[in-house]
Amino acid sequence: MAKGIMRMIKKALVKVNREMTVNAAPAPREGLVGEGYAGGYHDALCDVLLALTGGKPDRRDYWE
């Protein structure tokens, strides 16, 4: 079951990365503002993947 979830997360990450690339393209001088919701979602998906593979995410001590 975890493999199916990981596959779904990886597919979602591809879509999120695509959205972030499109959003950042028109205004490159605004830095990370173009990421918005997609950037936070990307970080969350990466944290879950790390946890599923036995790692421990390190973001502001949320996982402590």
C-alpha positions as CSV (number, residue, x, y, z in Angstrom):
1,M,0.0,0.0,0.0
2,A,2.8,2.4,0.8
3,K,4.2,2.0,-2.7
4,G,0.9,3.0,-4.2
5,I,0.8,6.1,-2.0
6,M,4.4,7.0,-2.8
7,R,3.6,6.6,-6.5
8,M,0.6,9.0,-6.2
9,I,2.7,11.5,-4.2
10,K,5.4,11.5,-6.9
11,K,2.8,12.1,-9.6
12,A,1.4,15.0,-7.6
13,L,4.9,16.4,-7.1
14,V,5.4,16.5,-10.9
15,K,2.1,18.5,-11.2
16,V,3.0,20.8,-8.3
17,N,6.5,21.5,-9.8
18,R,4.9,22.3,-13.1
19,E,2.5,24.8,-11.5
20,M,5.3,26.4,-9.6
21,T,7.4,26.8,-12.8
22,V,4.5,28.4,-14.6
23,N,3.6,30.7,-11.7
24,A,7.2,31.9,-11.3
25,A,7.9,32.5,-15.1
26,P,6.0,35.8,-15.5
27,A,7.6,37.6,-12.5
28,P,11.1,36.3,-11.9
29,R,12.0,39.3,-9.7
30,E,9.4,38.5,-7.1
31,G,11.3,35.5,-5.9
32,L,9.4,32.9,-4.0
33,V,6.1,34.8,-4.1
34,G,5.1,32.9,-7.2
35,E,5.2,29.6,-5.3
36,G,2.2,30.4,-3.1
37,Y,0.1,27.4,-2.1
38,A,1.9,25.1,-4.5
39,G,5.2,25.7,-2.7
40,G,3.8,24.8,0.7
41,Y,2.1,21.8,-0.8
42,H,5.4,20.7,-2.4
43,D,7.1,20.9,1.0
44,A,4.3,18.9,2.7
45,L,4.4,16.1,0.0
46,C,8.2,15.9,0.4
47,D,7.9,15.6,4.1
48,V,5.4,12.8,3.8
49,L,7.6,10.9,1.3
50,L,10.6,11.3,3.6
51,A,8.5,9.9,6.5
52,L,7.3,7.0,4.5
53,T,10.8,6.0,3.6
54,G,12.0,6.1,7.2
55,G,13.4,9.6,7.3
56,K,12.5,12.4,9.6
57,P,11.6,15.8,8.1
58,D,13.4,18.7,9.7
59,R,11.1,21.7,9.4
60,R,10.9,24.1,12.3
61,D,10.7,21.2,14.8
62,Y,7.2,20.3,13.7
63,W,8.2,16.6,13.6
64,E,9.7,16.6,17.0
